[in-house]
Amino acid sequence: MKRSMALAAALIAFCPVIASAAGFPIAFSAKGGFGVGYYSMGELNDHLTQMKQDLGTTLSELDNGVNIYLEGRVWLLNRVAGIIGYERYWVETSLNVEPTNITYKAPADVYILGGAVRILTLPEVVDINAGVRGSFAHAIYGTNQDAGSVLREYKKNDYGWDIFAEANTNFLRPVEVGFMLGYRSLSIEGFEDKFKHVVNFSTTGKPVTVDYSGAFFYLTAGVRLW
């Protein structure tokens, strides 16, 4: 017993030396961001273009929208991180038609799991990371095209992925300010109403597809604890 107690005391005394030499291997960070997504929206924009021609009106294509981003990370050995996060996409356009404009909306809530790795550190300047993320998206397609002023909504869930690179300051710790640039692959098809009926484009008869694929960027800010 005395030998065990002595060994435990020795280990406890030695732990600060180990921690000082190697550093604690786990760190945590959290941040938020505001940015823009540049979306493909191919089939939906084809539909809107045809609607514009049929109605003889003006149109702003659905090719970009405002995004917000929240995430938390667990860092291992100050180099590899697991990511859990949330994104919100706002996407909307209108056709200028009297007496009621025709509106199209395609917002989405996106839940993220992924990983990142630190690829370069410039001490007291910036950390550069790269990563890949998988995503689960809950999207809504809304339009009043056939309902006057009433906006009808259709919903669909699907999966996607993205890759990204980012730069974060490391001279303001624990505060980090950064910039994220990436590419997303996320196309959602077969939007349904509450009765599980699939909605089709009126111009082609094909199921509505909303394609969020494309480049995106965020300006970010957060904290890192280690």
HELIX and SHEET records of a PDB file:
HELIX    1   1 LYS A    2  ALA A   22  1                                  21    
HELIX    2   2 GLY A   42  LEU A   55  1                                  14    
SHEET    1   A10 GLU A  92  LEU A  95  0                                        
SHEET    2   A10 ILE A 102  LYS A 105 -1                                        
SHEET    3   A10 VAL A 126  THR A 143 -1                                        
SHEET    4   A10 ALA A 108  LEU A 122 -1                                        
SHEET    5   A10 VAL A  80  TRP A  90 -1                                        
SHEET    6   A10 ASN A  64  LEU A  76 -1                                        
SHEET    7   A10 ILE A  26  TYR A  38 -1                                        
SHEET    8   A10 GLY A 214  LEU A 225 -1                                        
SHEET    9   A10 VAL A 175  SER A 185 -1                                        
SHEET   10   A10 ARG A 152  THR A 169 -1                                        
SHEET    1   B 2 SER A 187  GLU A 189  0                                        
SHEET    2   B 2 THR A 209  ASP A 211 -1                                        
END                                                                             
